[in-house]
Structures are given as C-alpha cells and as structure tokens.
Amino acid sequence: MKILKGDLISLALSGKFDVIIHGCNCFCSMGAGIAQQIKKSFPLAFHADLETESGDRAKLGTYSRAIVKISGTPLTIINGYTQYHYSGPHVLADYDAIAALFSRVKRDFSGKKIGYPRIGAGLAKGDWKKISEIIDSQLAGENHTLVKYLSLQK
C-alpha cells in the first residue's frame, strides 16, 4: 500500500486515480464523513447508492458505482458497503465485508490506479491496522494508494 497525504477528492479530480473507493453503510444516507463529501462532489455516486435497497444487509461486501468524466477521462467512484449501521457506540466496520469488497475491486478493476481513505477506521470505528492488512492482502500486486487526509487548517 502506497501512502499519500492529501485530499482524495482533489487528487481524483486531478487525474491521480482511475478508481476511488469509500465506505458506506447499507442505508443510502451518505450523510457524514467522506461519504458526504463524495455525495456533494459526485452526485452520480449518491444516485448509484440510492438505486440500491436501503437497509439491505445483503449489500455488505458489495458496491455500487458511478462513472464520471474528468477532462474527458473516466473516474469510477465505488460506494463500498463496509458497514451495516451508521451510528452506535460499538465498532460499525464489518471486516468480512471489507475483505469481500476489496476482493471484488481486485477482480473488477485490476490494473487500475486505485485510491481510498482509511475505510472503516473513521466514523465506523474499525481497527486501521487490521483493515490495512485486509486491503493489502486483497489488493496484492495492484497499484493502490491510501490517501491520508491532510487538512489545510492548522
């Protein structure tokens, strides 16, 4: 896993990635965290999420996607269903769903430049060490980059 400091959305808009992935719950909300930023920056990604059934537990480990053109070049945005609930005091990240998601990503996007944030380790309260090991294992041999958010504010 490569690591880059910056803003995933800005980097995607600049052409750094062919595919960006973010984690979603299964309730079609995209109401907080990077999902909310994706929803605002790429409305088609939110529409793709809305085309799935809200509250369907079977979405775990799968994804919906939107393809947008950035200066004529396609960018695929993956809404990865990595958690069922969107709130609660316990860990919301589903490690099996994360593994299944990244297995699908490798199958469907092998050879592409893939970028993602710390999926499952922010609002979903997952263990990043465990999640990063899952991602590295599932995307072995692929060109994939963790983008650690770098705020412009001090």
VEXPA-197126 format. One record per atom (N, C-alpha, C): x, y, z; residue in three letters; residue number from 0. Coordinates in pm, 1 decimal, always signed. Layout:
! residues N
R      east     north        up  res    n
R         X         Y         Z  Ala  NUM
...
***
This chain:
! residues 154
R      east     north        up  res    n
R     +84.7    -118.2      +0.0  Met    0
R      +0.0      +0.0      +0.0  Met    0
R     +88.9    +124.0      +0.0  Met    0
R     +68.3    +207.4    -101.5  Lys    1
R    +134.5    +336.8    -101.7  Lys    1
R     +53.6    +427.6     -10.5  Lys    1
R    +120.0    +527.2     +45.0  Ile    2
R     +52.1    +623.7    +131.8  Ile    2
R     +82.9    +763.1     +80.3  Ile    2
R     -22.0    +842.3     +67.8  Leu    3
R      -9.8    +978.0     +17.5  Leu    3
R     -91.2   +1068.4    +108.8  Leu    3
R     -35.8   +1181.9    +145.2  Lys    4
R    -110.3   +1278.5    +224.9  Lys    4
R    -177.9   +1375.7    +130.0  Lys    4
R    -303.5   +1405.5    +157.1  Gly    5
R    -376.2   +1499.0     +72.5  Gly    5
R    -525.5   +1479.0     +84.9  Gly    5
R    -595.9   +1519.6     -16.9  Asp    6
R    -741.3   +1510.8     -21.0  Asp    6
R    -779.4   +1416.2    -134.8  Asp    6
R    -845.7   +1306.3    -103.1  Leu    7
R    -880.6   +1204.3    -201.8  Leu    7
R    -958.5   +1263.5    -319.5  Leu    7
R   -1055.5   +1347.3    -290.4  Ile    8
R   -1138.7   +1403.5    -396.8  Ile    8
R   -1057.2   +1495.0    -487.6  Ile    8
R    -974.9   +1582.0    -429.1  Ser    9
R    -891.0   +1671.1    -511.0  Ser    9
R    -794.2   +1590.7    -596.6  Ser    9
R    -735.3   +1487.2    -538.3  Leu   10
R    -642.6   +1404.0    -614.6  Leu   10
R    -714.8   +1331.6    -728.3  Leu   10
R    -834.8   +1284.0    -701.0  Ala   11
R    -913.6   +1216.7    -805.6  Ala   11
R    -947.0   +1315.0    -917.9  Ala   11
R    -984.6   +1436.4    -882.2  Leu   12
R   -1017.7   +1537.8    -982.5  Leu   12
R    -896.0   +1578.7   -1065.1  Leu   12
R    -777.0   +1562.0   -1007.5  Ser   13
R    -654.6   +1597.9   -1080.2  Ser   13
R    -604.5   +1483.5   -1168.8  Ser   13
R    -674.5   +1369.5   -1166.0  Gly   14
R    -637.0   +1258.0   -1252.5  Gly   14
R    -543.3   +1156.0   -1190.1  Gly   14
R    -520.0   +1165.2   -1060.6  Lys   15
R    -427.1   +1073.9    -992.7  Lys   15
R    -476.7    +928.8    -992.6  Lys   15
R    -608.7    +909.6    -991.7  Phe   16
R    -666.4    +775.5    -981.0  Phe   16
R    -765.4    +747.4   -1093.3  Phe   16
R    -778.9    +618.5   -1124.5  Asp   17
R    -883.5    +571.9   -1215.7  Asp   17
R   -1009.1    +535.1   -1137.8  Asp   17
R    -987.1    +491.4   -1012.3  Val   18
R   -1094.2    +442.1    -925.8  Val   18
R   -1071.2    +496.4    -786.2  Val   18
R   -1176.6    +548.0    -723.4  Ile   19
R   -1168.5    +580.9    -581.3  Ile   19
R   -1277.9    +502.2    -508.8  Ile   19
R   -1246.1    +463.7    -387.8  Ile   20
R   -1336.3    +381.4    -308.0  Ile   20
R   -1359.7    +450.9    -175.3  Ile   20
R   -1482.6    +447.4    -129.6  His   21
R   -1510.6    +494.2      +6.0  His   21
R   -1610.8    +397.5     +67.4  His   21
R   -1610.9    +392.2    +200.2  Gly   22
R   -1701.0    +301.8    +270.2  Gly   22
R   -1836.4    +363.8    +293.9  Gly   22
R   -1940.6    +281.6    +282.8  Cys   23
R   -2079.0    +325.5    +304.7  Cys   23
R   -2149.4    +229.8    +400.2  Cys   23
R   -2255.8    +280.8    +459.9  Asn   24
R   -2347.2    +193.3    +533.3  Asn   24
R   -2452.6    +143.8    +434.5  Asn   24
R   -2539.7     +61.2    +482.6  Cys   25
R   -2640.4      -0.5    +393.9  Cys   25
R   -2772.8     +74.7    +390.1  Cys   25
R   -2774.1    +201.0    +435.9  Phe   26
R   -2899.2    +275.6    +444.9  Phe   26
R   -2908.9    +395.0    +350.8  Phe   26
R   -2824.1    +400.3    +249.4  Cys   27
R   -2833.5    +503.8    +145.2  Cys   27
R   -2836.4    +645.8    +199.4  Cys   27
R   -2752.2    +674.1    +299.1  Ser   28
R   -2756.2    +808.4    +356.2  Ser   28
R   -2641.8    +897.9    +309.6  Ser   28
R   -2520.9    +846.3    +306.8  Met   29
R   -2403.3    +925.7    +272.3  Met   29
R   -2409.7   +1062.3    +340.5  Met   29
R   -2438.2   +1060.6    +471.4  Gly   30
R   -2464.3   +1183.7    +543.9  Gly   30
R   -2351.6   +1236.4    +629.4  Gly   30
R   -2236.1   +1168.3    +633.6  Ala   31
R   -2126.5   +1214.9    +718.3  Ala   31
R   -1993.2   +1167.5    +661.9  Ala   31
R   -1886.9   +1228.3    +712.7  Gly   32
R   -1752.5   +1187.5    +673.3  Gly   32
R   -1726.9   +1206.5    +525.0  Gly   32
R   -1636.3   +1124.0    +472.7  Ile   33
R   -1600.3   +1138.1    +330.8  Ile   33
R   -1717.3   +1102.2    +239.7  Ile   33
R   -1807.0   +1015.1    +287.3  Ala   34
R   -1924.1    +981.7    +204.4  Ala   34
R   -2004.6   +1107.9    +173.0  Ala   34
R   -2018.9   +1193.9    +271.1  Gln   35
R   -2092.1   +1319.5    +249.1  Gln   35
R   -2018.5   +1407.7    +147.4  Gln   35
R   -1885.5   +1409.2    +152.9  Gln   36
R   -1806.6   +1487.1     +58.3  Gln   36
R   -1817.8   +1428.3     -82.8  Gln   36
R   -1818.3   +1295.1     -91.4  Ile   37
R   -1835.6   +1228.1    -221.1  Ile   37
R   -1973.3   +1263.9    -278.3  Ile   37
R   -2074.8   +1256.8    -193.2  Lys   38
R   -2211.9   +1288.8    -234.8  Lys   38
R   -2219.1   +1429.9    -294.1  Lys   38
R   -2151.0   +1523.9    -230.2  Lys   39
R   -2152.8   +1662.9    -276.5  Lys   39
R   -2071.0   +1680.2    -404.9  Lys   39
R   -1954.7   +1616.3    -410.6  Ser   40
R   -1865.8   +1633.6    -525.3  Ser   40
R   -1906.3   +1551.8    -647.5  Ser   40
R   -1965.6   +1435.2    -621.8  Phe   41
R   -2002.5   +1343.7    -729.6  Phe   41
R   -2146.3   +1295.5    -709.2  Phe   41
R   -2244.8   +1378.3    -741.0  Pro   42
R   -2384.7   +1341.0    -717.6  Pro   42
R   -2424.2   +1207.2    -780.6  Pro   42
R   -2360.1   +1169.8    -891.4  Leu   43
R   -2393.2   +1041.6    -953.7  Leu   43
R   -2361.0    +924.0    -862.0  Leu   43
R   -2261.0    +939.7    -777.5  Ala   44
R   -2227.1    +832.5    -681.6  Ala   44
R   -2341.3    +815.4    -581.1  Ala   44
R   -2398.4    +926.2    -536.6  Phe   45
R   -2512.0    +917.7    -444.1  Phe   45
R   -2632.8    +856.9    -514.6  Phe   45
R   -2655.4    +892.8    -639.1  His   46
R   -2767.8    +834.1    -714.9  His   46
R   -2749.4    +683.2    -730.4  His   46
R   -2624.5    +639.3    -751.4  Ala   47
R   -2598.0    +495.0    -760.3  Ala   47
R   -2631.3    +426.5    -627.4  Ala   47
R   -2599.2    +492.4    -517.0  Asp   48
R   -2631.3    +438.0    -384.8  Asp   48
R   -2782.6    +428.6    -367.2  Asp   48
R   -2853.3    +531.3    -410.0  Leu   49
R   -2999.5    +533.6    -395.7  Leu   49
R   -3069.4    +426.0    -479.3  Leu   49
R   -3000.1    +376.7    -581.0  Glu   50
R   -3058.3    +270.6    -663.7  Glu   50
R   -3052.8    +133.8    -596.5  Glu   50
R   -2984.0    +125.8    -482.3  Thr   51
R   -2980.0      +0.6    -405.2  Thr   51
R   -3089.6      +5.5    -299.5  Thr   51
R   -3120.6    -109.9    -242.7  Glu   52
R   -3227.1    -115.6    -141.7  Glu   52
R   -3174.7     -71.1      -6.2  Glu   52
R   -3236.8     +32.2     +49.7  Ser   53
R   -3198.2     +82.9    +180.5  Ser   53
R   -3222.6     -23.3    +288.8  Ser   53
R   -3121.1     -43.9    +371.7  Gly   54
R   -3133.8    -137.6    +482.3  Gly   54
R   -3111.2    -283.5    +446.2  Gly   54
R   -3071.6    -310.3    +322.7  Asp   55
R   -3049.7    -448.2    +279.0  Asp   55
R   -2913.0    -497.3    +326.8  Asp   55
R   -2912.3    -587.5    +422.7  Arg   56
R   -2788.9    -641.6    +479.3  Arg   56
R   -2706.7    -717.0    +373.6  Arg   56
R   -2772.1    -768.1    +269.8  Ala   57
R   -2703.0    -842.4    +164.3  Ala   57
R   -2606.8    -753.5     +84.7  Ala   57
R   -2616.6    -621.6     +99.0  Lys   58
R   -2524.0    -531.8     +29.6  Lys   58
R   -2383.3    -538.1     +88.2  Lys   58
R   -2369.0    -582.6    +212.2  Leu   59
R   -2237.2    -586.8    +276.0  Leu   59
R   -2136.9    -661.4    +188.4  Leu   59
R   -2022.2    -598.2    +166.2  Gly   60
R   -1916.7    -659.3     +86.0  Gly   60
R   -1931.0    -635.6     -63.4  Gly   60
R   -2039.8    -569.5    -104.9  Thr   61
R   -2061.0    -537.8    -245.9  Thr   61
R   -2040.9    -387.3    -265.3  Thr   61
R   -2072.3    -339.7    -384.2  Tyr   62
R   -2060.8    -196.5    -408.7  Tyr   62
R   -2158.9    -152.7    -515.9  Tyr   62
R   -2184.5     -22.7    -514.7  Ser   63
R   -2249.3     +43.0    -628.2  Ser   63
R   -2143.4    +138.1    -683.5  Ser   63
R   -2163.7    +182.9    -807.0  Arg   64
R   -2060.9    +268.5    -865.7  Arg   64
R   -2120.1    +370.6    -960.2  Arg   64
R   -2041.5    +475.5    -977.1  Ala   65
R   -2074.2    +578.9   -1074.2  Ala   65
R   -1946.8    +608.0   -1152.3  Ala   65
R   -1963.2    +638.9   -1278.6  Ile   66
R   -1850.1    +677.1   -1361.9  Ile   66
R   -1873.9    +819.6   -1408.6  Ile   66
R   -1776.1    +904.9   -1379.2  Val   67
R   -1783.7   +1044.8   -1420.6  Val   67
R   -1663.4   +1073.5   -1510.1  Val   67
R   -1676.0   +1174.2   -1593.8  Lys   68
R   -1565.0   +1214.3   -1680.9  Lys   68
R   -1497.0   +1335.9   -1620.0  Lys   68
R   -1365.8   +1324.9   -1606.1  Ile   69
R   -1284.6   +1436.3   -1558.0  Ile   69
R   -1190.4   +1472.5   -1672.8  Ile   69
R   -1212.5   +1586.4   -1733.5  Ser   70
R   -1134.3   +1627.9   -1851.5  Ser   70
R   -1131.3   +1517.8   -1956.6  Ser   70
R   -1246.0   +1453.3   -1976.6  Gly   71
R   -1259.1   +1350.2   -2077.4  Gly   71
R   -1214.2   +1211.4   -2035.3  Gly   71
R   -1156.3   +1199.3   -1916.3  Thr   72
R   -1107.2   +1071.4   -1866.9  Thr   72
R   -1204.6   +1015.0   -1763.3  Thr   72
R   -1242.4    +886.8   -1775.9  Pro   73
R   -1336.8    +831.2   -1678.8  Pro   73
R   -1274.9    +810.6   -1540.2  Pro   73
R   -1351.6    +842.1   -1439.4  Leu   74
R   -1319.0    +816.0   -1299.6  Leu   74
R   -1434.1    +734.4   -1243.2  Leu   74
R   -1402.7    +619.5   -1185.5  Thr   75
R   -1504.9    +535.6   -1123.5  Thr   75
R   -1505.3    +560.7    -973.6  Thr   75
R   -1622.5    +590.7    -918.7  Ile   76
R   -1639.9    +609.1    -775.1  Ile   76
R   -1712.7    +487.2    -722.0  Ile   76
R   -1649.8    +419.3    -627.1  Ile   77
R   -1705.1    +297.9    -566.8  Ile   77
R   -1764.0    +330.6    -431.1  Ile   77
R   -1893.0    +303.7    -416.1  Asn   78
R   -1960.1    +311.7    -285.5  Asn   78
R   -1951.6    +170.4    -227.2  Asn   78
R   -1853.2    +146.5    -142.0  Gly   79
R   -1832.1     +12.6     -86.9  Gly   79
R   -1912.3      -7.9     +40.4  Gly   79
R   -1993.4    -110.5     +42.4  Tyr   80
R   -2079.3    -136.8    +159.2  Tyr   80
R   -2000.4    -214.9    +263.3  Tyr   80
R   -1939.7    -138.7    +355.1  Thr   81
R   -1846.3    -194.2    +453.1  Thr   81
R   -1899.5    -192.1    +595.8  Thr   81
R   -2020.1    -142.0    +613.1  Gln   82
R   -2081.5    -141.8    +745.4  Gln   82
R   -2232.4    -143.9    +727.4  Gln   82
R   -2301.0    -203.7    +823.9  Tyr   83
R   -2445.8    -208.3    +813.8  Tyr   83
R   -2506.0     -80.3    +870.8  Tyr   83
R   -2481.8     -55.2    +998.4  His   84
R   -2538.8     +62.7   +1066.0  His   84
R   -2452.4    +186.5   +1043.0  His   84
R   -2509.8    +302.9   +1067.8  Tyr   85
R   -2435.5    +428.1   +1053.1  Tyr   85
R   -2409.5    +497.7   +1184.9  Tyr   85
R   -2458.1    +441.0   +1295.9  Ser   86
R   -2429.7    +500.8   +1426.1  Ser   86
R   -2437.8    +393.7   +1533.6  Ser   86
R   -2382.8    +427.1   +1647.1  Gly   87
R   -2384.1    +336.3   +1760.4  Gly   87
R   -2250.6    +340.7   +1832.4  Gly   87
R   -2247.2    +292.0   +1954.9  Pro   88
R   -2125.9    +301.5   +2036.1  Pro   88
R   -2017.8    +197.7   +2002.0  Pro   88
R   -2052.3     +96.2   +1930.2  His   89
R   -1959.5     -13.9   +1902.3  His   89
R   -1893.0      +2.6   +1763.9  His   89
R   -1801.0     -86.0   +1734.0  Val   90
R   -1736.2     -86.1   +1602.2  Val   90
R   -1842.2    -117.2   +1496.6  Val   90
R   -1852.1     -31.5   +1396.7  Leu   91
R   -1950.8     -47.6   +1289.8  Leu   91
R   -1890.5    -114.5   +1166.4  Leu   91
R   -1757.6    -103.4   +1152.1  Ala   92
R   -1690.0    -163.4   +1036.7  Ala   92
R   -1707.5    -314.7   +1040.3  Ala   92
R   -1736.8    -371.9    +925.2  Asp   93
R   -1752.9    -516.6    +911.6  Asp   93
R   -1630.8    -567.3    +834.3  Asp   93
R   -1540.3    -633.4    +905.7  Tyr   94
R   -1413.7    -675.4    +844.6  Tyr   94
R   -1433.4    -775.0    +731.2  Tyr   94
R   -1529.6    -863.7    +745.1  Asp   95
R   -1557.2    -958.8    +636.7  Asp   95
R   -1608.5    -885.3    +513.0  Asp   95
R   -1691.3    -783.6    +534.2  Ala   96
R   -1743.0    -704.3    +421.9  Ala   96
R   -1629.7    -627.6    +354.1  Ala   96
R   -1537.2    -576.3    +433.0  Ile   97
R   -1423.1    -503.6    +376.4  Ile   97
R   -1340.2    -597.8    +290.2  Ile   97
R   -1314.6    -718.3    +340.0  Ala   98
R   -1237.8    -816.8    +261.9  Ala   98
R   -1311.3    -852.7    +133.0  Ala   98
R   -1441.0    -876.0    +141.9  Ala   99
R   -1519.1    -911.4     +22.6  Ala   99
R   -1520.1    -795.9     -77.6  Ala   99
R   -1535.0    -674.4     -28.7  Leu  100
R   -1534.5    -556.8    -116.5  Leu  100
R   -1403.6    -547.9    -193.7  Leu  100
R   -1291.0    -556.1    -123.5  Phe  101
R   -1162.7    -539.2    -190.7  Phe  101
R   -1129.5    -658.0    -280.8  Phe  101
R   -1181.8    -773.9    -250.5  Ser  102
R   -1168.2    -887.5    -341.3  Ser  102
R   -1240.7    -857.8    -472.3  Ser  102
R   -1361.0    -801.6    -462.9  Arg  103
R   -1437.9    -763.4    -582.3  Arg  103
R   -1367.4    -652.2    -660.5  Arg  103
R   -1311.1    -556.3    -586.9  Val  104
R   -1240.0    -446.3    -651.8  Val  104
R   -1121.8    -501.0    -731.9  Val  104
R   -1046.6    -593.0    -674.0  Lys  105
R    -933.6    -651.1    -747.8  Lys  105
R    -983.9    -723.1    -873.4  Lys  105
R   -1090.7    -799.3    -858.4  Arg  106
R   -1145.9    -873.2    -972.4  Arg  106
R   -1191.5    -777.7   -1082.8  Arg  106
R   -1258.5    -670.2   -1044.7  Asp  107
R   -1322.4    -582.2   -1142.4  Asp  107
R   -1235.2    -466.7   -1192.0  Asp  107
R   -1129.8    -431.2   -1117.9  Phe  108
R   -1050.7    -311.9   -1152.3  Phe  108
R    -900.0    -338.0   -1151.0  Phe  108
R    -859.2    -461.5   -1168.5  Ser  109
R    -717.2    -495.1   -1171.8  Ser  109
R    -647.0    -412.3   -1279.3  Ser  109
R    -529.7    -362.6   -1244.5  Gly  110
R    -452.9    -282.3   -1338.9  Gly  110
R    -484.0    -134.0   -1335.5  Gly  110
R    -584.7     -94.0   -1259.8  Lys  111
R    -622.1     +47.8   -1248.8  Lys  111
R    -548.9    +113.0   -1131.3  Lys  111
R    -540.8    +245.3   -1132.9  Lys  112
R    -485.7    +321.8   -1020.3  Lys  112
R    -600.6    +345.5    -921.7  Lys  112
R    -587.6    +288.0    -802.0  Ile  113
R    -696.0    +286.1    -703.8  Ile  113
R    -657.1    +370.4    -582.3  Ile  113
R    -746.2    +458.7    -539.1  Gly  114
R    -723.6    +541.2    -421.2  Gly  114
R    -838.6    +526.4    -323.4  Gly  114
R    -808.0    +542.0    -195.6  Tyr  115
R    -909.3    +528.3     -90.6  Tyr  115
R    -862.1    +596.3     +37.5  Tyr  115
R    -956.5    +632.9    +124.3  Pro  116
R    -921.9    +685.4    +256.4  Pro  116
R    -907.0    +568.3    +354.4  Pro  116
R    -899.2    +598.0    +482.1  Arg  117
R    -891.3    +493.0    +584.9  Arg  117
R   -1031.9    +433.9    +603.9  Arg  117
R   -1073.1    +355.3    +506.6  Ile  118
R   -1207.9    +297.1    +504.0  Ile  118
R   -1233.1    +215.4    +630.6  Ile  118
R   -1342.2    +247.5    +697.9  Gly  119
R   -1381.8    +171.3    +815.7  Gly  119
R   -1314.4    +212.4    +944.7  Gly  119
R   -1214.8    +301.4    +937.8  Ala  120
R   -1139.4    +337.4   +1057.5  Ala  120
R   -1176.4    +474.6   +1113.6  Ala  120
R   -1262.9    +546.1   +1046.0  Gly  121
R   -1305.1    +677.5   +1095.4  Gly  121
R   -1432.8    +664.5   +1175.6  Gly  121
R   -1541.4    +710.9   +1118.1  Leu  122
R   -1671.2    +707.9   +1186.6  Leu  122
R   -1717.4    +565.0   +1217.0  Leu  122
R   -1668.5    +466.7   +1142.8  Ala  123
R   -1708.7    +326.4   +1164.9  Ala  123
R   -1628.2    +259.9   +1276.5  Ala  123
R   -1527.4    +331.0   +1329.1  Lys  124
R   -1452.2    +290.0   +1448.2  Lys  124
R   -1374.5    +159.3   +1435.5  Lys  124
R   -1341.9    +119.8   +1313.0  Gly  125
R   -1266.2      -3.8   +1293.1  Gly  125
R   -1118.2     +12.6   +1324.0  Gly  125
R   -1050.4     -97.4   +1338.7  Asp  126
R    -907.0    -102.7   +1367.7  Asp  126
R    -830.1     -89.2   +1236.5  Asp  126
R    -762.7     +26.2   +1215.3  Trp  127
R    -696.2     +50.7   +1088.6  Trp  127
R    -585.8     -51.0   +1060.5  Trp  127
R    -515.2     -94.4   +1162.4  Lys  128
R    -409.6    -194.5   +1140.8  Lys  128
R    -469.8    -319.3   +1077.1  Lys  128
R    -579.8    -364.6   +1131.0  Lys  129
R    -647.1    -483.9   +1077.0  Lys  129
R    -700.8    -457.0    +935.6  Lys  129
R    -763.7    -341.1    +917.5  Ile  130
R    -821.9    -306.4    +787.2  Ile  130
R    -713.3    -292.8    +681.1  Ile  130
R    -602.3    -227.1    +715.2  Ser  131
R    -495.1    -208.7    +616.7  Ser  131
R    -434.9    -343.2    +576.6  Ser  131
R    -426.2    -436.9    +668.9  Glu  132
R    -376.9    -571.4    +635.4  Glu  132
R    -473.4    -641.6    +540.1  Glu  132
R    -603.0    -624.3    +563.1  Ile  133
R    -704.2    -683.1    +472.9  Ile  133
R    -688.8    -624.8    +332.9  Ile  133
R    -679.2    -492.8    +324.0  Ile  134
R    -668.1    -426.5    +193.6  Ile  134
R    -541.2    -470.6    +121.9  Ile  134
R    -428.3    -470.6    +192.5  Asp  135
R    -302.1    -513.4    +131.0  Asp  135
R    -311.0    -656.7     +79.8  Asp  135
R    -374.6    -741.9    +156.5  Ser  136
R    -388.9    -881.6    +116.1  Ser  136
R    -477.6    -894.3      -8.0  Ser  136
R    -590.8    -827.0      -7.1  Gln  137
R    -686.5    -837.9    -117.6  Gln  137
R    -637.9    -768.9    -244.7  Gln  137
R    -559.2    -662.6    -230.5  Leu  138
R    -511.4    -588.1    -347.8  Leu  138
R    -364.2    -615.6    -378.7  Leu  138
R    -314.0    -728.4    -333.8  Ala  139
R    -174.4    -764.1    -360.1  Ala  139
R    -145.6    -754.6    -510.5  Ala  139
R     -36.0    -686.9    -544.0  Gly  140
R      +4.6    -673.2    -683.2  Gly  140
R     -61.8    -559.6    -758.3  Gly  140
R    -154.1    -489.5    -693.4  Glu  141
R    -225.3    -379.0    -759.7  Glu  141
R    -162.9    -243.9    -724.2  Glu  141
R    -192.8    -141.5    -802.6  Asn  142
R    -147.4      -5.0    -781.1  Asn  142
R    -253.7     +64.6    -695.7  Asn  142
R    -236.1     +56.4    -563.6  His  143
R    -336.6    +113.8    -473.8  His  143
R    -271.8    +203.7    -369.1  His  143
R    -343.5    +310.4    -337.6  Thr  144
R    -289.3    +415.5    -251.8  Thr  144
R    -388.6    +457.3    -145.0  Thr  144
R    -340.4    +456.8     -20.5  Leu  145
R    -415.4    +515.7     +90.0  Leu  145
R    -391.0    +665.2     +86.1  Leu  145
R    -496.5    +743.6     +87.2  Val  146
R    -482.6    +888.7     +94.9  Val  146
R    -520.8    +931.2    +236.7  Val  146
R    -418.3    +973.6    +310.3  Lys  147
R    -439.8   +1024.4    +446.2  Lys  147
R    -479.4   +1170.3    +432.8  Lys  147
R    -593.2   +1204.1    +484.5  Tyr  148
R    -645.1   +1339.0    +469.6  Tyr  148
R    -552.2   +1439.6    +534.8  Tyr  148
R    -516.1   +1540.6    +459.8  Leu  149
R    -430.4   +1647.8    +508.1  Leu  149
R    -511.3   +1775.3    +504.6  Leu  149
R    -549.8   +1820.4    +621.0  Ser  150
R    -628.3   +1942.7    +629.8  Ser  150
R    -539.2   +2062.3    +601.7  Ser  150
R    -595.3   +2162.2    +536.7  Leu  151
R    -520.7   +2285.4    +510.7  Leu  151
R    -517.5   +2374.0    +633.9  Leu  151
R    -599.9   +2341.8    +732.2  Gln  152
R    -603.3   +2421.4    +854.7  Gln  152
R    -502.0   +2365.0    +953.3  Gln  152
R    -447.9   +2452.0   +1037.7  Lys  153
R    -350.6   +2406.5   +1138.5  Lys  153
R    -418.8   +2384.3   +1270.4  Lys  153
***
